[in-house]
């Protein structure tokens, strides 16, 4: 360990003062470093208010939710179509035909009547009875029209009820799926925004660390020029600067990617600036308190959370609707074995021309019974297909329940670990800060070498980064837990079919 004389120390006093100023910046005002790095960004409010506003934007503008909305509209239209089958159908039909040729009937009217007429003429001595020609009658009229209104009303059709139930279940499944997607979008938005805040804070920490590393390099270069230290310490300081610069580049890249993903979720330009929120350890407790209040009587233990999740998760409601649709499809397939009864009424006019006389008008009412006797096995295949669909829905729901229980367990354990680590991480920063202050004073007095000083600085940076990561890990775990338990505060819940 080398010593420095008073004269040499006074020569390096400006560098020492600069280093002290950097230390003051590091410890006295850590919350202002991000603002100094990016001056236009201002704190928009608490993290609760900011992230809620971003979630609202995402739920209104996200393209995935918009696509899911079109699917819901399609299912609603199918439900309206199924309902319409209960109502009567009124058709208008008009036909005008011109015919030539075709089958005819030969009627020997002359051969039958002419001998009789001739005898009568001879007996009466007159020609009162004319000669009759044989007739050739065509089956087709040369000109004919048939114009009518047809009213058809189902009286009994076993397919109508299951078809309507299947359409209703499909609509419920689509709306539940849209709600589940909205919950996932909310979770992703919260996680992405927390990630952006985390990487932004990392960049701020690394910027301050880089300033210290560069100042340390400048001091070492000055000491080397004055013959107080060897060149290896200059190289060590240079390597330290390059290491921090590399870490800073990686953190800036992560910040940009997180910002882009947040903007993708709310369907705006990747470069759209994000509102900045103030975050501290108290926010974790407030978010936890709010989640506990929304959970209700289930409690914050695993059993209570899992029970609440199985009751609230829209994915399970979607499977319930799928199961109901499969059961309705099975009933619909079995309805093919039952008869169909309908009432049909035709009212119109027909003849060689359009007319509305008593000879032209007609009214025809019919009761139509239809019963399929053989369809080549397609009915039996339809029943088997619907049965397999129902079993698939039951298995899918069981798998989803297991996955949800696992999600709740992972999110709960992740939050508990992060929450328990917050105090330890804060104490670690406090200890590392005290050690670095002492190391900086010893380094200025020449009582430790540069390796020890750089190690103390690295320990402090790691501690600050660890506290930052732990804090946002806890926030992210809360977002995952809220998603695992059930719909968030702004999730798009399924509507009942109108």
C-alpha positions as CSV (number, residue, x, y, z in Angstrom):
1,X,0.0,0.0,0.0
2,X,1.5,3.3,-1.1
3,X,1.3,6.6,0.9
4,X,0.8,10.1,-0.5
5,X,2.5,13.2,0.9
6,X,0.6,16.4,2.0
7,X,1.9,18.3,-1.1
8,X,0.7,15.5,-3.4
9,X,-2.6,15.4,-1.6
10,X,-3.1,19.1,-2.1
11,X,-2.2,18.8,-5.8
12,X,-5.0,16.2,-6.1
13,X,-7.5,18.1,-3.9
14,X,-9.7,19.2,-6.9
15,X,-10.1,15.6,-7.9
16,X,-11.0,14.6,-4.3
17,X,-13.5,17.4,-4.1
18,X,-15.1,16.3,-7.4
19,X,-15.3,12.7,-6.1
20,X,-16.9,13.9,-2.9
21,X,-19.5,15.9,-4.9
22,X,-20.3,12.7,-6.8
23,X,-20.7,10.8,-3.6
24,X,-23.1,13.4,-2.2
25,X,-25.1,13.1,-5.4
26,X,-25.2,9.4,-5.0
27,X,-26.4,9.3,-1.4
28,X,-28.2,12.5,-0.8
29,X,-30.6,12.7,-3.7
30,X,-31.0,9.3,-5.3
31,X,-34.6,10.0,-6.3
32,X,-33.5,12.9,-8.6
33,X,-31.2,10.9,-10.7
34,X,-33.7,9.7,-13.2
35,X,-35.1,13.2,-13.7
36,X,-31.6,14.5,-14.3
37,X,-31.0,11.9,-16.9
38,X,-34.3,12.6,-18.8
39,X,-35.3,16.1,-18.0
40,X,-38.6,16.3,-20.0
41,X,-40.1,13.4,-18.0
42,X,-42.1,14.5,-15.0
43,X,-43.7,12.4,-12.3
44,X,-47.4,12.0,-13.4
45,X,-48.6,10.7,-10.2
46,X,-48.6,7.6,-8.0
47,X,-47.9,4.2,-9.5
48,X,-51.5,3.2,-8.8
49,X,-53.1,6.0,-10.7
50,X,-50.7,5.9,-13.6
51,X,-50.9,2.1,-14.2
52,X,-54.7,2.2,-13.9
53,X,-54.8,4.9,-16.6
54,X,-52.6,2.8,-18.9
55,X,-54.7,-0.3,-18.3
56,X,-57.8,1.7,-19.2
57,X,-56.2,2.8,-22.5
58,X,-55.2,-0.8,-23.3
59,X,-58.7,-2.2,-22.7
60,X,-60.1,0.5,-24.9
61,X,-57.6,0.3,-27.8
62,X,-55.9,-3.1,-27.7
63,X,-56.2,-5.0,-31.0
64,X,-56.6,-8.4,-29.4
65,X,-59.6,-7.3,-27.5
66,X,-61.0,-5.6,-30.6
67,X,-60.7,-9.0,-32.4
68,X,-62.3,-10.8,-29.5
69,X,-65.1,-8.3,-29.7
70,X,-65.9,-9.2,-33.3
71,X,-66.0,-12.9,-32.3
72,X,-68.6,-12.0,-29.6
73,X,-70.6,-10.1,-32.2
74,X,-70.5,-13.1,-34.5
75,X,-71.8,-15.4,-31.7
76,X,-74.5,-12.9,-30.9
77,X,-75.7,-12.9,-34.5
78,X,-75.7,-16.8,-34.5
79,X,-77.9,-16.6,-31.3
80,X,-80.3,-14.3,-33.0
81,X,-80.5,-16.6,-36.0
82,X,-81.3,-19.6,-33.7
83,X,-84.0,-17.6,-31.9
84,X,-85.6,-16.7,-35.3
85,X,-86.3,-20.3,-36.1
86,X,-89.2,-20.2,-33.5
87,X,-91.0,-17.5,-35.6
88,X,-93.1,-18.1,-38.7
89,X,-91.6,-17.7,-42.1
90,X,-93.4,-15.8,-44.8
91,X,-92.2,-16.3,-48.4
92,X,-93.4,-14.6,-51.6
93,X,-93.1,-16.7,-54.8
94,X,-94.1,-15.6,-58.3
95,X,-93.8,-17.8,-61.5
96,X,-94.8,-17.0,-65.1
97,X,-94.2,-19.8,-67.7
98,X,-94.4,-20.1,-71.4
99,X,-94.5,-23.7,-72.7
100,X,-94.3,-25.4,-76.1
101,X,-94.6,-29.1,-76.8
102,X,-94.6,-31.7,-74.0
103,X,-96.9,-34.6,-73.3
104,X,-100.5,-34.6,-74.6
105,X,-103.7,-36.6,-74.2
106,X,-105.6,-37.8,-77.3
107,X,-109.4,-37.7,-76.7
108,X,-111.5,-39.2,-79.5
109,X,-114.4,-36.9,-79.1
110,X,-115.2,-37.0,-82.9
111,X,-115.1,-40.8,-83.1
112,X,-117.5,-41.0,-80.1
113,X,-120.0,-38.2,-81.0
114,X,-120.1,-37.9,-84.8
115,X,-122.0,-41.2,-85.5
116,X,-124.6,-40.1,-82.9
117,X,-124.8,-36.6,-84.4
118,X,-125.3,-38.0,-87.9
119,X,-128.1,-40.2,-86.9
120,X,-129.8,-37.3,-85.1
121,X,-129.5,-35.1,-88.2
122,X,-131.1,-37.8,-90.4
123,X,-133.9,-38.3,-88.0
124,X,-134.7,-34.6,-87.7
125,X,-133.9,-33.8,-91.3
126,X,-131.6,-31.0,-90.2
127,X,-128.0,-30.3,-89.7
128,X,-128.5,-29.2,-86.1
129,X,-125.7,-31.4,-84.8
130,X,-122.2,-30.4,-86.2
131,X,-119.3,-32.6,-86.8
132,X,-116.9,-32.8,-83.9
133,X,-113.1,-33.1,-84.3
134,X,-111.0,-35.5,-82.2
135,X,-109.2,-33.5,-79.4
136,X,-105.4,-33.3,-78.7
137,X,-105.0,-31.9,-75.1
138,X,-101.5,-30.6,-73.9
139,X,-100.4,-31.1,-70.3
140,X,-98.7,-27.7,-70.3
141,X,-100.4,-24.4,-70.8
142,X,-98.8,-22.2,-73.4
143,X,-98.9,-19.3,-70.9
144,X,-99.3,-19.7,-67.1
145,X,-98.6,-17.7,-63.9
146,X,-98.6,-18.8,-60.2
147,X,-98.1,-16.1,-57.6
148,X,-98.5,-16.8,-53.9
149,X,-97.6,-16.1,-50.3
150,X,-96.5,-19.0,-48.2
151,X,-96.6,-19.0,-44.4
152,X,-94.7,-21.7,-42.6
153,X,-94.9,-22.1,-38.8
154,X,-93.1,-24.9,-36.9
155,X,-95.5,-26.7,-34.6
156,X,-93.0,-29.3,-33.2
157,X,-89.3,-29.5,-33.9
158,X,-87.0,-31.1,-31.4
159,X,-84.0,-29.3,-32.9
160,X,-85.0,-25.8,-32.1
161,X,-84.4,-25.8,-28.3
162,X,-81.0,-27.5,-28.4
163,X,-79.9,-25.2,-31.3
164,X,-80.8,-22.1,-29.3
165,X,-79.1,-23.5,-26.1
166,X,-76.0,-24.2,-28.1
167,X,-75.9,-20.7,-29.6
168,X,-76.4,-19.2,-26.2
169,X,-73.6,-21.2,-24.7
170,X,-71.3,-20.3,-27.6
171,X,-72.1,-16.6,-27.0
172,X,-71.3,-17.1,-23.3
173,X,-68.0,-18.8,-24.1
174,X,-67.0,-15.9,-26.5
175,X,-67.8,-13.2,-23.9
176,X,-66.0,-15.1,-21.1
177,X,-63.0,-15.5,-23.4
178,X,-63.0,-11.8,-24.1
179,X,-63.1,-11.1,-20.4
180,X,-60.2,-13.6,-19.8
181,X,-58.2,-11.8,-22.5
182,X,-58.9,-8.5,-20.9
183,X,-57.6,-9.8,-17.5
184,X,-54.4,-11.0,-19.2
185,X,-54.0,-7.7,-21.0
186,X,-54.3,-5.9,-17.7
187,X,-51.7,-8.1,-16.1
188,X,-49.4,-7.7,-19.0
189,X,-49.8,-4.0,-18.9
190,X,-49.0,-3.8,-15.2
191,X,-46.0,-6.1,-15.6
192,X,-44.6,-4.3,-18.6
193,X,-45.0,-0.9,-17.0
194,X,-43.3,-2.1,-13.8
195,X,-40.5,-3.5,-16.0
196,X,-40.1,-0.1,-17.7
197,X,-39.9,1.7,-14.3
198,X,-37.4,-1.0,-13.2
199,X,-35.1,-0.7,-16.2
200,X,-35.4,3.1,-16.1
201,X,-34.2,3.1,-12.5
202,X,-31.4,0.7,-13.4
203,X,-30.2,3.1,-16.1
204,X,-30.3,6.0,-13.6
205,X,-28.2,4.0,-11.1
206,X,-25.7,3.0,-13.8
207,X,-25.5,6.6,-15.0
208,X,-24.4,7.7,-11.6
209,X,-22.1,4.7,-11.2
210,X,-20.6,5.5,-14.6
211,X,-19.9,9.1,-13.5
212,X,-18.1,7.7,-10.4
213,X,-16.1,5.2,-12.5
214,X,-15.0,7.9,-15.0
215,X,-14.0,10.2,-12.2
216,X,-12.0,7.4,-10.6
217,X,-10.3,6.8,-14.0
218,X,-9.4,10.4,-14.2
219,X,-7.9,10.5,-10.7
220,X,-5.9,7.3,-11.4
221,X,-4.6,8.7,-14.7
222,X,-3.5,11.9,-12.8
223,X,-1.9,9.8,-10.1
224,X,-0.1,7.7,-12.7
225,X,1.2,10.8,-14.5
226,X,2.7,12.0,-11.2
227,X,4.2,8.6,-10.5
228,X,2.1,7.7,-7.5
229,X,0.6,4.5,-8.8
230,X,1.4,1.9,-11.5
231,X,-0.3,1.6,-14.8
232,X,-2.2,-1.6,-13.9
233,X,-4.5,0.5,-11.7
234,X,-5.2,2.8,-14.6
235,X,-6.1,-0.2,-16.7
236,X,-8.3,-1.5,-13.9
237,X,-10.2,1.8,-13.7
238,X,-10.6,1.8,-17.5
239,X,-12.0,-1.8,-17.4
240,X,-14.4,-0.7,-14.7
241,X,-15.7,2.2,-16.8
242,X,-16.2,-0.2,-19.8
243,X,-18.0,-2.7,-17.6
244,X,-20.5,-0.1,-16.4
245,X,-21.0,1.3,-19.9
246,X,-21.8,-2.2,-21.1
247,X,-24.3,-2.7,-18.3
248,X,-25.8,0.7,-19.0
249,X,-26.3,-0.1,-22.7
250,X,-28.1,-3.4,-21.8
251,X,-30.3,-1.6,-19.3
252,X,-31.2,1.1,-21.9
253,X,-32.1,-1.6,-24.4
254,X,-34.3,-3.2,-21.8
255,X,-36.0,0.1,-21.1
256,X,-36.7,0.7,-24.7
257,X,-38.1,-2.8,-25.2
258,X,-40.4,-2.4,-22.2
259,X,-41.6,0.9,-23.4
260,X,-42.4,-0.6,-26.8
261,X,-44.4,-3.4,-25.3
262,X,-46.4,-1.1,-23.2
263,X,-47.2,0.9,-26.3
264,X,-48.1,-2.2,-28.2
265,X,-50.6,-3.1,-25.5
266,X,-52.3,0.3,-25.8
267,X,-52.0,0.4,-29.6
268,X,-49.9,3.5,-30.0
269,X,-46.5,4.3,-31.6
270,X,-43.6,2.4,-30.1
271,X,-41.9,5.8,-29.4
272,X,-44.8,7.3,-27.6
273,X,-43.5,8.6,-24.2
274,X,-44.8,6.9,-21.1
275,X,-46.0,8.8,-18.0
276,X,-43.6,8.5,-15.1
277,X,-44.8,7.3,-11.7
278,X,-43.2,7.7,-8.3
279,X,-42.6,4.3,-6.6
280,X,-41.4,3.3,-3.1
281,X,-41.7,0.4,-0.8
282,X,-45.0,1.7,0.6
283,X,-46.7,1.2,-2.8
284,X,-46.2,-2.6,-2.4
285,X,-48.1,-2.6,0.9
286,X,-50.9,-0.4,-0.5
287,X,-51.4,-2.6,-3.5
288,X,-51.4,-5.7,-1.3
289,X,-54.0,-4.1,0.9
290,X,-56.2,-3.3,-2.1
291,X,-55.9,-6.8,-3.4
292,X,-56.8,-8.3,0.0
293,X,-59.9,-6.1,0.1
294,X,-61.0,-7.2,-3.4
295,X,-60.5,-10.9,-2.4
296,X,-63.0,-10.6,0.4
297,X,-63.4,-13.4,3.0
298,X,-61.2,-15.8,1.2
299,X,-58.1,-14.6,3.0
300,X,-54.6,-14.2,1.7
301,X,-53.6,-17.8,2.3
302,X,-53.2,-20.3,-0.6
303,X,-56.4,-22.2,0.1
304,X,-58.5,-19.1,0.2
305,X,-56.9,-17.6,-2.9
306,X,-57.2,-20.9,-4.8
307,X,-60.9,-21.2,-3.9
308,X,-61.5,-17.6,-5.0
309,X,-59.6,-18.1,-8.2
310,X,-61.7,-21.2,-9.1
311,X,-64.8,-19.2,-8.5
312,X,-63.8,-16.0,-10.4
313,X,-61.5,-17.0,-13.3
314,X,-63.2,-16.4,-16.6
315,X,-61.3,-19.2,-18.3
316,X,-63.3,-21.7,-16.2
317,X,-66.5,-19.9,-17.1
318,X,-65.5,-20.2,-20.7
319,X,-65.1,-24.0,-20.2
320,X,-68.4,-24.1,-18.5
321,X,-70.0,-22.5,-21.5
322,X,-68.1,-24.9,-23.8
323,X,-69.5,-27.8,-21.8
324,X,-73.0,-26.4,-22.0
325,X,-72.6,-26.0,-25.8
326,X,-71.4,-29.6,-26.2
327,X,-74.3,-30.9,-24.2
328,X,-76.7,-28.9,-26.3
329,X,-75.0,-30.1,-29.5
330,X,-75.5,-33.7,-28.2
331,X,-79.3,-33.1,-27.7
332,X,-79.4,-31.4,-31.1
333,X,-77.9,-34.5,-32.7
334,X,-80.3,-36.8,-31.0
335,X,-83.2,-34.6,-32.2
336,X,-82.6,-36.0,-35.7
337,X,-84.4,-39.2,-34.5
338,X,-87.6,-37.2,-33.8
339,X,-90.3,-36.1,-36.2
340,X,-91.0,-32.5,-37.4
341,X,-94.5,-31.1,-37.6
342,X,-95.2,-27.8,-39.3
343,X,-98.2,-25.7,-40.6
344,X,-98.0,-24.4,-44.1
345,X,-100.5,-21.9,-45.7
346,X,-100.5,-20.8,-49.3
347,X,-102.6,-17.9,-50.6
348,X,-102.3,-16.7,-54.2
349,X,-103.5,-16.5,-57.7
350,X,-102.8,-18.7,-60.8
351,X,-104.0,-19.1,-64.4
352,X,-103.0,-18.1,-67.9
353,X,-102.9,-14.5,-66.9
354,X,-103.0,-12.3,-63.8
355,X,-106.4,-12.0,-62.3
356,X,-108.1,-12.0,-58.9
357,X,-111.5,-13.5,-59.7
358,X,-112.9,-16.4,-57.8
359,X,-111.5,-18.7,-60.5
360,X,-108.0,-17.3,-60.1
361,X,-107.6,-17.0,-56.3
362,X,-106.9,-20.0,-54.1
363,X,-106.1,-20.8,-50.5
364,X,-104.3,-23.9,-49.4
365,X,-103.6,-24.9,-45.8
366,X,-101.5,-28.0,-44.9
367,X,-100.1,-29.8,-41.9
368,X,-96.8,-31.3,-42.8
369,X,-95.2,-34.2,-40.9
370,X,-91.7,-35.2,-41.6
371,X,-89.9,-38.2,-40.1
372,X,-86.5,-39.3,-41.4
373,X,-86.3,-43.1,-41.6
374,X,-82.7,-43.5,-42.8
375,X,-79.8,-41.1,-43.3
376,X,-76.9,-43.4,-43.9
377,X,-75.6,-43.4,-40.3
378,X,-75.0,-39.6,-40.3
379,X,-77.3,-39.1,-37.3
380,X,-75.5,-41.7,-35.2
381,X,-72.1,-40.1,-36.2
382,X,-73.4,-36.7,-35.1
383,X,-74.3,-38.0,-31.7
384,X,-70.9,-39.6,-31.3
385,X,-69.2,-36.4,-32.3
386,X,-71.2,-34.3,-29.8
387,X,-70.4,-36.8,-27.1
388,X,-66.7,-36.5,-27.7
389,X,-66.9,-32.7,-27.7
390,X,-68.5,-32.9,-24.3
391,X,-65.8,-35.1,-22.9
392,X,-63.1,-32.9,-24.3
393,X,-64.7,-29.9,-22.6
394,X,-64.8,-31.7,-19.3
395,X,-61.1,-32.7,-19.5
396,X,-60.1,-29.2,-20.6
397,X,-61.8,-27.7,-17.6
398,X,-60.0,-30.1,-15.2
399,X,-56.7,-29.2,-16.7
400,X,-57.5,-25.5,-16.5
401,X,-58.4,-25.8,-12.8
402,X,-55.0,-27.5,-12.1
403,X,-53.2,-24.8,-14.1
404,X,-55.0,-22.0,-12.1
405,X,-54.1,-23.6,-8.8
406,X,-50.5,-23.7,-9.9
407,X,-50.6,-20.1,-11.0
408,X,-52.0,-19.0,-7.7
409,X,-49.3,-20.9,-5.8
410,X,-46.4,-19.5,-8.0
411,X,-47.7,-16.0,-7.8
412,X,-48.3,-16.1,-4.0
413,X,-44.9,-17.6,-3.3
414,X,-43.2,-15.2,-5.6
415,X,-44.8,-12.2,-3.9
416,X,-44.0,-13.5,-0.4
417,X,-40.3,-14.0,-1.3
418,X,-40.1,-10.5,-2.8
419,X,-42.0,-8.9,0.0
420,X,-39.7,-10.6,2.6
421,X,-36.7,-9.5,0.6
422,X,-37.5,-5.8,0.5
423,X,-36.3,-5.1,4.1
424,X,-33.1,-7.1,3.5
425,X,-32.4,-5.4,0.3
426,X,-32.9,-2.0,1.9
427,X,-30.5,-2.8,4.7
428,X,-28.0,-4.2,2.1
429,X,-28.0,-0.8,0.4
430,X,-27.6,1.0,3.7
431,X,-24.6,-1.2,4.6
432,X,-23.0,-0.9,1.2
433,X,-23.4,2.8,1.2
434,X,-21.6,3.1,4.6
435,X,-18.8,0.8,3.4
436,X,-18.4,2.8,0.2
437,X,-18.2,6.1,2.0
438,X,-15.4,4.7,4.3
439,X,-13.7,3.2,1.3
440,X,-13.8,6.5,-0.6
441,X,-12.2,8.4,2.3
442,X,-9.5,5.7,2.6
443,X,-8.9,5.8,-1.1
444,X,-8.5,9.6,-1.0
445,X,-6.0,9.2,1.8
446,X,-4.2,6.4,-0.1
447,X,-4.9,3.8,2.6
448,X,-6.5,1.3,0.2
449,X,-5.7,0.3,-3.4
450,X,-7.9,0.9,-6.4
451,X,-9.1,-2.7,-6.4
452,X,-10.7,-2.4,-3.0
453,X,-12.2,0.9,-4.0
454,X,-13.7,-0.5,-7.2
455,X,-15.0,-3.5,-5.3
456,X,-16.7,-1.2,-2.7
457,X,-18.3,0.7,-5.6
458,X,-19.5,-2.5,-7.3
459,X,-21.0,-3.8,-4.1
460,X,-22.9,-0.6,-3.7
461,X,-24.2,-0.6,-7.3
462,X,-25.2,-4.3,-7.0
463,X,-27.1,-3.5,-3.7
464,X,-28.9,-0.6,-5.3
465,X,-29.8,-2.6,-8.4
466,X,-30.9,-5.5,-6.2
467,X,-33.2,-3.2,-4.2
468,X,-34.7,-1.8,-7.4
469,X,-35.2,-5.3,-8.8
470,X,-36.7,-6.6,-5.6
471,X,-39.2,-3.7,-5.3
472,X,-40.5,-4.2,-8.9
473,X,-40.4,-7.9,-8.6
474,X,-42.9,-7.6,-5.7
475,X,-45.1,-5.3,-7.8
476,X,-45.0,-7.7,-10.7
477,X,-45.8,-10.6,-8.4
478,X,-48.8,-8.7,-7.1
479,X,-50.0,-8.2,-10.7
480,X,-49.5,-11.9,-11.4
481,X,-51.4,-12.8,-8.2
482,X,-54.3,-10.4,-9.0
483,X,-54.5,-12.1,-12.4
484,X,-54.4,-15.6,-10.9
485,X,-57.1,-14.9,-8.4
486,X,-59.6,-13.5,-10.9
487,X,-60.6,-10.5,-13.0
488,X,-58.9,-7.2,-12.3
489,X,-60.7,-4.0,-11.4
490,X,-61.1,-3.0,-15.1
491,X,-61.5,-6.4,-16.7
492,X,-64.2,-6.7,-19.4
493,X,-66.7,-9.0,-17.8
494,X,-69.0,-11.0,-20.0
495,X,-72.5,-9.6,-20.5
496,X,-75.6,-11.7,-20.4
497,X,-77.1,-12.3,-23.8
498,X,-79.9,-9.8,-24.6
